[in-house]
Amino acid sequence: MNSASTESNIEAIVMRRVRAAHVLRPLVSGGAIALAVFIFALWAIGREVWVAQVFANGPQGLLGKTEYLAYAFENTRITVQALCIAAFFAMLFFFRDLFRAAGTLLAARAS
């Protein structure tokens, strides 16, 4: 085997792996995992609690609704509380990752 052929084969293999990593990166990024956790937590909350009924039973005023939701959160099962906290933090992490990516994109465009 000659040296030029070996280099082109190695280059082709490396470039194939780089392309595969580039394609798979959004699927395994922190933001994608956070979005999946958020969607799963919302789905699981919906399976545990009749969410529409919780909002329908509450008062209509903002202050009353805030107190009612805090009371409902305190007096629900630990599973629902854990899922609510997981959904909240997954949403925060997703938006942090989204804004970080947008900032990187804008910085790259500016230069």
Contacts in CASP RR format, 6 or more apart in sequence:
PFRMAT RR
TARGET T0000
AUTHOR 0000-0000-0000
METHOD contacts of the structure
MODEL  1
MNSASTESNIEAIVMRRVRAAHVLRPLVSGGAIALAVFIFALWAIGREVW
VAQVFANGPQGLLGKTEYLAYAFENTRITVQALCIAAFFAMLFFFRDLFR
AAGTLLAARAS
26 32 0 8 1.000
29 97 0 8 1.000
30 93 0 8 1.000
30 97 0 8 1.000
31 93 0 8 1.000
31 94 0 8 1.000
31 97 0 8 1.000
31 98 0 8 1.000
34 90 0 8 1.000
34 91 0 8 1.000
34 93 0 8 1.000
34 94 0 8 1.000
34 97 0 8 1.000
35 90 0 8 1.000
35 94 0 8 1.000
37 86 0 8 1.000
37 87 0 8 1.000
37 90 0 8 1.000
38 87 0 8 1.000
38 90 0 8 1.000
38 91 0 8 1.000
38 94 0 8 1.000
41 83 0 8 1.000
41 84 0 8 1.000
41 86 0 8 1.000
41 87 0 8 1.000
41 90 0 8 1.000
42 87 0 8 1.000
44 83 0 8 1.000
45 51 0 8 1.000
45 80 0 8 1.000
45 83 0 8 1.000
45 84 0 8 1.000
45 87 0 8 1.000
48 77 0 8 1.000
48 79 0 8 1.000
48 80 0 8 1.000
48 83 0 8 1.000
49 76 0 8 1.000
49 80 0 8 1.000
54 69 0 8 1.000
54 72 0 8 1.000
58 64 0 8 1.000
58 65 0 8 1.000
58 68 0 8 1.000
59 65 0 8 1.000
59 68 0 8 1.000
73 81 0 8 1.000
73 84 0 8 1.000
END
